[in-house]
Amino acid sequence: MTRAQETWVVTGGASGIGAEVCKLVTGRGGAVYVLDRRAPPKRDGVRWLETDLTDVDAVKAAAAAVVEPVTCFAHVAGAVQYAHVTDPILSEMFDEQMSLHCRPLIAALPSLVARLEAAGGSVVAVSALAEQMIYVGSTAYGASKAAISRIVGSLAVELGRRGVRANAVAPGSTITPLTRERLADSERLAARRRAIPLGRPAEPREIASVIDFL
């Protein structure tokens, strides 16, 4: 399969890292199905399947609409939510984070595996360094991101026999619409910069290039 014959399925392709993935793929003539509630930037080769990613049936229906071989299923969608362990909303937040970060990955696969196998394709899911780092307020977010990596490990074992690879990408601080407000705080941004060897957060295109490589 040549680059121009690529077909990707991308969750969260409306903005941030997902939008940069779409730009990379369509820039070389590939096609992308975007599963997202919001419309992605208009580009030749992008087809938007309006999808509430927290709705399992909606995800299944969107995945079933993809009929051609799939080069890569990139699960990029995410949301950053923080709450203390004593906060009454934590249990609801935990469900929300798991619903968005983990369930779409599982719900889409029954329809996509045969398409991925036909293309010798791969699954790439975005986790986060928060899966390893423990800090105040990160219980729900960190647990859901850790679960992604655990799921991907299972996918690698089960799907590898069918010629389909599976990997997780775990970015640290990255400037996206989801994080821009938090990182706009000068003190918080300065603290993050001190903790990062390069002295700056990543750009979405940098993470997208890693997803593309895998």
Protein Blocks (a to p, Z undefined) as FASTA:
>chain_A
ZZklpccddehklgcjllmmmmmmmmnopacddddfbdcdddehiacddddfklmklmmm
mmmmpmbdcfbacdfbdcdddddfklmklmmmmmmmmmmmmmmmmmmmmmmmmmmmmnop
acdddddfklmpccehilmmmmmmmmmmmmmmmmmmmmmmnopacddddddddddfklmm
mmmpmklmmmmmmmpmnlpacdfklmmmmmmmZZ
